[in-house]
Amino acid sequence: MTFQKRSLVIACSLALACMATAHADQVSDMQAKMDALQKQMQELQAQMGTMAKKQEQVAPAPGISMKPGNDLTFQVGGGEVTLYGHADVSVDVQTNGMSGFLHNGLPVTGNNGWMSDVSSNLSFFGIRGNRPVGKDLKGVFQLETEVAYSSTPGTSDQSPDGTALKTGLGSRNTFVGLESANYGAVKLGKTDTPYKTSTGRLDPFASTPGDYNAIIGNSGGDNRAEFDMRLPHSIWYESPKLGGFTFKGLVSPGQNRSTGNGLYAQGEPDCTGGNSTGGLNSNGGAPASCVDGAFGNAYSASLAYEAGPLYVTGAYELHKDVNRIGDETVAGTIGIRDESAFKLGVQYALPTKTTVSFMIERLKRDAITAALDERTHTATWLALTQKLTAFDEVNFGWAHALATPGQPDQGVEDKYGNMSSPGASANGANLFSIGYKHRFLDNRTTTYVTFSRLNNDYWAHYSLGAGGHGLPTRNYVGDKYIGGCQDNGVCGPPFSGNTAQALSVGLTYDF
């Protein structure tokens, strides 16, 4: 190789080496820059993460969202709120069975016999909710009120005969409490008693004229069931289900400054148990008298067992110092005494899609004079429900009240104008109800038709509708004074021995 060629090769090699060195320097510098940029990005991501955590800590509670499902349940701030309700309106044709009755030898007056009506029954609207307050513990509340769908809100000719506004805010089961899945719930407010709820499922005619409360829980044949009621100013406990058993217990203090419970309980607008008498007196609106069943402290408890098709329950309730002075014609013969109730119920669903329900009840007054005791008696209830399809069923019910040891001599009159007298008498009764119910595909709308017949014995005066049907079929007549109350408040006696009947066609909707 010549000198010139060798020099050219050496020069090219040196040039290539320099270029390689320069490129390597550029690559190294670029890699350093990329590493620095990546480090800055990591630091920025860390700062953004820290800021996000701080923002989560101070961020407001999430908004309202609809909980999946068929109920109107909303998730609000970590808790739940549910809107619910029940509408029940019916067209009725009913008779008090008093056409042709006599009073003091004269025919009773007024619009007796059959009468039609549109009735707003035990329809209601409510709000309930819960929020966790600890491990296995949540706060709960409920606000529920009756709704007058077909009638004007206010005091009316409904049961019980009281001054309380049934459609007022919170007029039904309303409470606040704490609930644990493992230990049960403690609640304060007002509620249906354990005695009432223990056998509610045994009555397929609830809120219709054929409701079993025409007799069951009804101690005197009045248009109110003293042992199937909602008790205000109460505290109660509801156990969880343990091996099929559940227990409920309730205490309601009397809150009455009157030694005989003859005044309204403090904070209440009515005599305890309803049925205010005599209106208000002049000393600031205090009641004139609560002498037709007002009581002091009340205690109620129930125990139930459920397994598969079988349901068994027992319940007891005690009303202390019940004021019945209004029944007296001789002072000190009836007075103020304790009254109690005990019942056993059983329900069984047969493979034939037939449900059989039976109950026996014993009501007891610690009577001063047995011959004047119209409260102590035994009653029974039998109901059959036959499923025809997934949406159709027929129902039959029979309630029977046995005679009492006596009755107060206060002028109870039979249809012939004869007056009652103290001592044992034929004052039992039989209630027969039959009905058909159809539930629509939405599983919320139902229609029903029921027919009920209440046969009072010679001296009995039970009434249809005592369980809450909007318009009760009373044992009073139309123009009052002769067997009822005139516009001026002058009242005559109730009648006995009537046969009340009612046909009811209704429509319900639940949400």
C-alpha positions in Angstrom: 0.0 0.0 0.0 1.3 3.4 -0.9 2.0 6.1 1.6 -0.9 8.2 0.3 -3.4 5.3 0.5 -2.2 4.5 4.0 -2.7 8.1 5.1 -6.2 8.2 3.7 -7.2 5.1 5.6 -5.8 6.4 8.8 -7.6 9.7 8.3 -10.9 8.0 7.7 -10.5 5.8 10.8 -9.7 8.8 12.9 -12.8 10.6 11.6 -15.1 7.6 12.3 -13.6 7.3 15.8 -14.3 10.9 16.5 -17.8 10.7 15.2 -18.5 7.6 17.3 -17.1 9.4 20.3 -19.3 12.4 19.7 -22.4 10.2 19.2 -21.7 8.4 22.4 -21.5 11.7 24.3 -24.8 12.8 22.8 -26.5 9.5 23.8 -25.2 9.7 27.3 -26.3 13.3 27.7 -29.8 12.5 26.4 -30.1 9.5 28.7 -29.2 11.7 31.7 -31.8 14.2 30.6 -34.5 11.5 30.3 -33.6 10.1 33.8 -34.0 13.6 35.3 -37.4 14.1 33.6 -38.6 10.7 34.8 -37.6 11.6 38.4 -39.5 14.9 38.1 -42.6 13.0 36.9 -42.4 10.6 39.8 -42.1 13.5 42.3 -45.1 15.2 40.6 -47.2 12.0 40.8 -46.4 11.7 44.5 -47.4 15.3 45.1 -50.7 14.7 43.2 -51.4 11.6 45.2 -50.9 13.4 48.5 -53.2 16.2 47.4 -55.9 13.7 46.3 -55.8 12.0 49.8 -56.1 15.4 51.5 -59.0 16.3 49.2 -60.8 13.0 50.0 -60.5 13.8 53.7 -62.2 17.2 53.4 -64.5 16.3 50.5 -68.3 16.5 51.3 -70.4 13.3 51.7 -71.5 11.7 48.4 -74.8 12.8 47.0 -78.2 11.0 47.0 -78.3 7.9 44.8 -81.1 5.3 44.2 -80.4 1.9 45.7 -81.0 -0.9 43.3 -84.2 -2.9 43.9 -87.9 -2.5 43.9 -88.2 -0.2 47.0 -88.0 3.6 47.0 -84.7 3.4 49.0 -82.1 6.2 48.7 -78.4 6.0 49.8 -77.7 9.3 51.6 -74.4 10.2 53.3 -73.5 6.7 54.3 -77.0 5.7 55.4 -80.3 4.7 53.8 -83.8 6.4 53.6 -86.9 4.6 52.3 -90.2 6.0 51.3 -93.2 3.6 51.6 -96.9 3.6 51.8 -100.2 1.7 51.6 -103.4 3.0 50.0 -106.7 1.2 50.8 -110.1 2.7 49.6 -113.3 0.7 49.4 -117.0 1.0 48.4 -119.2 -0.5 51.1 -122.8 -1.3 51.6 -123.5 -1.9 55.3 -126.4 -2.1 57.8 -126.4 -1.6 61.5 -129.3 -4.1 61.6 -131.5 -1.8 63.6 -134.5 -1.3 61.4 -137.7 -1.8 63.5 -135.9 -1.5 66.8 -137.8 0.0 69.7 -136.8 2.5 72.4 -139.1 3.0 75.3 -141.8 1.3 73.2 -141.3 3.7 70.3 -139.6 2.9 66.9 -136.1 4.2 66.6 -135.6 7.0 64.1 -132.9 7.9 61.6 -131.3 6.3 58.5 -131.0 2.8 59.8 -130.7 -0.4 57.8 -128.6 -0.5 54.7 -126.4 2.5 53.7 -123.6 2.9 51.1 -120.3 4.7 51.5 -116.8 5.2 50.2 -114.4 4.4 53.0 -110.7 5.5 53.5 -109.4 2.7 55.6 -106.0 2.3 57.3 -104.0 3.9 54.5 -100.6 5.3 55.5 -97.4 6.9 54.3 -94.0 6.6 56.0 -90.3 7.4 55.9 -87.8 5.1 57.6 -84.0 5.0 57.6 -80.8 3.8 59.2 -77.1 4.8 59.4 -74.2 2.8 60.8 -72.9 4.2 64.1 -70.5 1.4 65.1 -69.6 -2.2 64.5 -72.9 -4.2 64.3 -74.8 -1.1 65.4 -76.9 1.4 63.5 -79.3 4.2 64.3 -82.8 3.8 63.0 -85.8 6.0 62.7 -89.4 5.9 61.3 -92.0 8.5 60.7 -95.5 7.2 59.7 -98.9 8.9 59.4 -102.4 7.8 58.3 -103.6 9.2 55.1 -107.3 10.1 54.5 -107.8 9.2 50.8 -111.6 9.5 50.7 -112.4 11.6 53.7 -111.5 15.0 55.0 -108.7 15.0 57.6 -109.7 15.7 61.2 -111.5 14.1 64.1 -114.4 12.1 62.8 -116.9 9.2 63.3 -114.1 6.7 63.4 -112.7 4.2 66.0 -111.8 4.9 68.7 -114.2 7.7 69.8 -111.4 10.1 70.6 -110.1 13.6 70.1 -106.8 12.5 68.6 -106.2 13.5 64.9 -105.6 10.1 63.2 -104.1 11.8 60.1 -101.7 14.1 62.0 -98.0 13.9 61.2 -96.5 10.9 63.0 -99.9 9.5 64.1 -98.9 5.9 63.4 -95.8 3.9 64.4 -93.1 6.5 64.8 -89.8 6.0 66.6 -86.0 6.4 66.9 -83.7 3.7 68.2 -80.6 1.6 68.0 -80.5 -1.8 66.2 -77.9 -4.6 66.2 -78.1 -7.7 64.1 -76.8 -9.9 66.9 -78.5 -8.3 69.9 -81.8 -6.8 68.6 -83.2 -3.3 68.8 -84.3 -0.8 71.4 -86.7 1.9 70.3 -88.6 4.8 71.8 -91.8 6.4 70.5 -95.1 4.8 69.7 -95.9 1.5 68.1 -98.4 -1.3 67.7 -98.0 -3.4 70.9 -96.3 -6.8 70.8 -99.7 -8.3 71.8 -101.2 -6.8 68.7 -98.5 -7.7 66.2 -98.1 -11.3 67.4 -101.3 -12.5 65.7 -101.7 -9.9 63.0 -100.7 -12.4 60.3 -103.6 -14.7 61.4 -106.2 -12.2 60.1 -106.7 -12.1 56.3 -109.5 -9.6 56.8 -107.4 -6.8 58.5 -108.9 -3.3 57.9 -112.1 -4.6 56.3 -115.4 -4.7 58.1 -114.7 -8.4 58.8 -111.5 -7.6 60.8 -111.3 -10.0 63.7 -111.1 -7.0 66.1 -114.8 -6.8 66.1 -114.4 -9.4 68.8 -110.7 -10.2 69.3 -109.0 -7.8 71.8 -112.4 -6.2 72.3 -113.3 -6.4 76.0 -116.8 -4.8 76.1 -118.3 -5.0 72.6 -117.5 -1.3 72.0 -116.2 0.0 68.6 -112.6 -0.2 69.8 -110.3 -3.1 70.7 -108.5 -2.1 73.9 -106.0 -5.0 73.5 -105.2 -4.5 69.9 -103.8 -1.0 69.9 -100.9 1.4 69.3 -99.4 2.7 72.5 -97.8 6.2 72.7 -94.9 7.2 74.9 -93.4 3.7 74.9 -90.0 2.0 75.0 -89.6 -1.5 73.6 -87.2 -4.2 72.7 -87.2 -6.5 69.6 -84.9 -9.5 69.7 -83.2 -11.0 66.7 -84.3 -14.4 65.5 -82.6 -17.1 67.5 -83.3 -20.7 66.5 -86.7 -19.7 65.1 -87.7 -17.7 68.3 -88.3 -14.0 68.5 -89.3 -11.9 71.6 -90.8 -8.5 71.9 -91.4 -6.5 75.1 -92.9 -3.0 75.7 -93.4 -0.6 78.6 -95.6 2.5 78.4 -95.6 4.7 81.5 -99.0 6.1 82.4 -97.8 9.8 82.6 -101.0 10.7 84.5 -101.2 13.0 87.4 -104.7 11.8 88.2 -104.7 9.0 90.8 -107.6 7.3 89.0 -106.2 8.0 85.4 -109.3 10.2 84.9 -107.3 12.9 83.0 -105.4 12.9 79.8 -101.9 11.4 80.1 -99.3 14.3 80.1 -98.4 15.2 76.5 -101.4 13.4 75.0 -104.5 14.8 73.2 -106.9 12.0 74.3 -107.8 9.7 77.1 -105.4 6.7 77.2 -106.9 4.0 75.0 -109.2 6.6 73.2 -112.8 7.3 73.9 -112.8 10.7 75.5 -116.0 11.5 77.3 -117.5 14.8 78.4 -115.3 17.1 76.3 -113.0 19.7 77.9 -113.6 21.7 81.0 -112.7 25.4 81.6 -109.3 25.0 83.4 -107.1 25.5 80.4 -108.4 22.7 78.3 -107.9 19.7 80.6 -110.3 16.8 79.9 -113.5 16.7 81.9 -113.3 12.9 82.4 -111.6 9.8 81.2 -113.9 7.2 82.8 -114.5 4.7 80.0 -111.4 2.6 79.9 -108.4 5.0 80.5 -105.5 3.3 82.2 -102.1 4.0 83.7 -98.9 2.0 83.1 -99.1 -0.7 80.3 -96.9 -3.7 79.7 -97.0 -5.9 76.6 -94.9 -8.9 75.5 -94.9 -11.7 72.9 -92.9 -14.8 72.1 -93.1 -16.4 68.7 -91.6 -19.5 67.0 -91.4 -19.9 63.2 -90.0 -22.9 61.2 -91.0 -23.6 57.7 -94.8 -23.7 57.4 -95.4 -23.5 61.1 -95.9 -20.3 63.2 -96.7 -20.4 66.9 -97.1 -17.4 69.2 -98.1 -16.4 72.7 -98.7 -12.9 74.0 -99.7 -11.1 77.3 -100.7 -7.5 78.0 -101.5 -5.7 81.3 -103.3 -2.3 81.7 -103.0 -0.9 85.2 -105.8 0.9 87.1 -108.4 0.9 84.3 -111.0 3.6 85.0 -114.5 2.2 84.3 -116.4 4.6 86.7 -118.5 5.6 83.7 -120.2 2.2 83.8 -121.3 2.6 87.4 -124.9 3.3 88.5 -123.9 2.6 92.1 -120.6 4.2 93.3 -117.8 1.8 94.0 -119.3 -1.2 92.3 -117.0 -1.2 89.1 -114.4 1.4 89.9 -110.7 1.3 88.9 -109.1 -2.1 88.5 -106.4 -3.9 86.4 -107.3 -5.5 83.1 -105.2 -8.1 81.3 -105.2 -10.2 78.1 -103.5 -13.5 77.1 -103.7 -15.3 73.8 -102.2 -18.3 72.0 -102.1 -18.5 68.2 -100.9 -21.0 65.6 -100.7 -20.9 61.8 -99.8 -23.7 59.4 -99.4 -23.7 55.6 -100.5 -27.0 54.1 -99.0 -28.5 50.9 -102.4 -27.9 49.3 -101.7 -24.2 49.5 -104.2 -23.9 52.3 -103.2 -21.8 55.4 -105.0 -22.5 58.6 -104.9 -20.0 61.5 -106.4 -20.5 65.0 -106.3 -18.4 68.1 -107.7 -18.5 71.6 -107.8 -15.4 73.8 -108.7 -14.7 77.5 -109.5 -11.2 78.6 -109.7 -10.6 82.4 -110.7 -7.7 84.7 -110.0 -7.9 88.4 -113.7 -7.0 89.0 -115.1 -5.7 92.2 -118.5 -7.2 91.5 -118.7 -10.2 89.2 -122.3 -9.6 88.4 -121.2 -6.3 86.8 -118.2 -7.6 84.9 -118.7 -7.4 81.2 -115.0 -7.4 80.4 -113.9 -10.9 81.4 -114.5 -13.5 78.7 -112.9 -16.0 76.3 -112.9 -15.6 72.5 -111.6 -17.7 69.6 -110.7 -17.1 66.0 -110.4 -19.5 63.0 -109.3 -18.5 59.5 -108.7 -20.4 56.3 -106.9 -19.0 53.3 -106.9 -21.1 50.0 -104.6 -20.1 47.2 -106.3 -20.6 43.9 -103.5 -19.3 41.7 -100.3 -17.3 42.3 -102.4 -14.1 42.3 -105.8 -15.3 43.6 -107.1 -16.5 47.0 -110.3 -16.9 49.0 -110.5 -16.4 52.7 -112.9 -17.5 55.5 -113.0 -16.3 59.1 -115.0 -17.0 62.2 -114.7 -15.2 65.5 -116.7 -16.3 68.6 -117.1 -14.5 71.9 -118.3 -16.3 74.9 -120.6 -14.8 77.5 -119.2 -12.6 80.4 -119.8 -13.1 84.1 -122.1 -10.1 84.2 -122.9 -6.7 82.8 -123.3 -3.3 84.3 -126.8 -2.2 84.8 -126.6 1.0 82.8 -129.5 0.7 80.4 -128.3 -1.5 77.6 -131.4 -2.1 75.5 -132.4 -4.9 73.2 -134.4 -4.5 70.0 -137.6 -4.9 71.9 -136.9 -2.1 74.3 -136.1 -4.4 77.2 -133.4 -3.1 79.6 -130.4 -5.1 80.8 -129.8 -6.1 84.4 -126.7 -7.2 86.3 -125.6 -10.8 86.2 -124.7 -13.5 83.7 -126.6 -13.1 80.4 -126.6 -14.1 76.8 -124.0 -11.6 75.5 -121.8 -13.7 73.3 -121.4 -13.0 69.6 -120.3 -14.6 66.3 -118.6 -12.9 63.4 -118.5 -14.6 60.0 -116.4 -13.2 57.1 -115.7 -14.5 53.6 -113.6 -12.8 51.0 -111.8 -13.0 47.7 -108.5 -11.2 46.9 -106.7 -10.7 43.6 -103.1 -9.4 43.3 -102.0 -8.0 40.0 -98.8 -8.7 38.1 -97.0 -5.7 39.5 -97.3 -7.4 42.9 -98.2 -4.1 44.5 -101.9 -3.6 43.4 -104.7 -5.7 44.8 -108.5 -5.8 44.7 -110.7 -7.5 47.2 -114.3 -8.2 48.0 -115.5 -9.2 51.5 -118.8 -9.9 53.1 -119.2 -10.0 56.9 -122.1 -10.8 59.3 -121.9 -10.1 63.0 -124.6 -11.9 65.1 -125.0 -10.4 68.5 -126.7 -12.5 71.2 -129.7 -11.0 73.0 -127.6 -8.7 75.2 -124.4 -8.3 73.2 -123.4 -5.1 71.3 -120.3 -5.8 69.3 -119.7 -3.6 66.2 -118.1 -4.2 62.7 -115.1 -2.1 61.8 -113.4 -2.0 65.2 -110.1 -3.0 63.7 -109.7 0.3 61.7 -112.1 0.1 58.8 -112.9 3.7 57.9 -116.6 3.7 58.6 -117.6 1.3 61.4 -121.0 -0.3 61.7 -122.0 0.7 65.1 -124.7 -0.5 67.6 -126.2 3.0 67.5 -129.1 4.4 65.4 -129.4 7.4 63.1 -131.1 10.3 64.8 -129.5 9.6 68.1 -131.2 10.6 71.4 -133.2 7.5 70.8 -130.1 5.3 70.9 -127.2 7.6 70.2 -126.0 11.2 70.4 -127.9 14.3 69.2 -126.1 17.3 67.7 -126.3 18.9 71.2 -124.4 16.0 72.7 -127.3 14.4 74.5 -126.8 10.7 74.3 -129.0 7.7 74.6 -127.9 4.1 75.4 -126.4 1.6 72.9 -128.5 -1.2 71.7 -127.9 -5.0 71.9 -129.0 -8.0 69.9 -128.5 -6.4 66.5 -127.1 -8.2 63.4 -124.6 -6.0 61.6 -123.6 -6.8 58.0 -121.3 -5.3 55.4 -120.3 -5.9 51.8 -117.0 -4.2 50.9 -115.2 -3.9 47.5 -111.8 -2.3 47.7 -108.6 -1.5 45.9 -105.1 -1.3 47.5 -101.7 -0.1 46.3 -98.4 -0.5 48.1 -95.1 1.3 47.4 
